[in-house]
Amino acid sequence: MSFGDFLWSLLIFYFIFFYFMILFRIIGDLFSNHDASGWTKFLWILFLLFFPFIAILVYMITQGQGMTERAMAQAKAANASQQAYIREVAGAGADPTDQIAKGAELLKSGAITQAEFDALKAKALA
């Protein structure tokens, strides 16, 4: 195998990989689109199976804006969910009296020292 054949093989591999990335992105978008009916999704899948390159171009032209909007909505929902989880786990927004009471319980049990309790109390009141 010559160097030129190797480069052509890499180029062909790249385009096959790129094709499958776009194909899976379109199929994922089809099933995340709640506005489309089941028959519409079925017809798009058939179109993608029998005329893949034309179907990809047509889908990207006709549904490109919707794909972007759905992706942005999913990203915003995931970000909001992550932020809510972080706030819940970190205890941000919790009542300072609850934080101090939990700290007092930890102090009584010996899990933390008086200095750590004072730091926790100062942080909760800040």
Solvent accessible surface area in square Angstrom, and as a share of the most:
residue,aa,sasa,rsa
1,M,179,0.80
2,S,67,0.43
3,F,147,0.61
4,G,37,0.35
5,D,75,0.39
6,F,94,0.39
7,L,84,0.42
8,W,164,0.58
9,S,50,0.32
10,L,87,0.43
11,L,74,0.37
12,I,98,0.50
13,F,136,0.57
14,Y,117,0.44
15,F,113,0.47
16,I,87,0.44
17,F,112,0.47
18,F,91,0.38
19,Y,46,0.17
20,F,90,0.38
21,M,106,0.47
22,I,38,0.19
23,L,24,0.12
24,F,131,0.54
25,R,104,0.38
26,I,0,0.00
27,I,50,0.25
28,G,40,0.38
29,D,1,0.00
30,L,2,0.01
31,F,120,0.50
32,S,29,0.19
33,N,13,0.07
34,H,166,0.74
35,D,137,0.71
36,A,25,0.19
37,S,60,0.39
38,G,56,0.53
39,W,189,0.66
40,T,56,0.32
41,K,33,0.14
42,F,101,0.42
43,L,110,0.55
44,W,41,0.14
45,I,42,0.21
46,L,60,0.30
47,F,62,0.26
48,L,7,0.03
49,L,123,0.61
50,F,144,0.60
51,F,114,0.47
52,P,37,0.23
53,F,138,0.58
54,I,100,0.51
55,A,0,0.00
56,I,16,0.08
57,L,114,0.57
58,V,55,0.32
59,Y,2,0.01
60,M,83,0.37
61,I,140,0.71
62,T,83,0.48
63,Q,55,0.24
64,G,22,0.22
65,Q,128,0.57
66,G,17,0.17
67,M,14,0.06
68,T,75,0.43
69,E,100,0.45
70,R,44,0.16
71,A,38,0.29
72,M,107,0.48
73,A,60,0.46
74,Q,102,0.45
75,A,59,0.46
76,K,138,0.59
77,A,64,0.50
78,A,62,0.48
79,N,81,0.41
80,A,63,0.49
81,S,72,0.46
82,Q,104,0.46
83,Q,71,0.32
84,A,53,0.41
85,Y,138,0.53
86,I,83,0.42
87,R,129,0.47
88,E,137,0.61
89,V,100,0.58
90,A,74,0.58
91,G,23,0.22
92,A,63,0.48
93,G,88,0.85
94,A,46,0.35
95,D,71,0.37
96,P,54,0.34
97,T,90,0.52
98,D,74,0.38
99,Q,51,0.23
100,I,37,0.19
101,A,51,0.39
102,K,131,0.56
103,G,0,0.00
104,A,35,0.27
105,E,115,0.52
106,L,82,0.41
107,L,52,0.26
108,K,180,0.76
109,S,86,0.56
110,G,58,0.56
111,A,69,0.54
112,I,35,0.18
113,T,82,0.48
114,Q,101,0.45
115,A,75,0.58
116,E,91,0.41
117,F,24,0.10
118,D,68,0.35
119,A,65,0.50
120,L,62,0.31
121,K,83,0.35
122,A,64,0.49
123,K,160,0.68
124,A,10,0.08
125,L,114,0.57
126,A,120,0.93
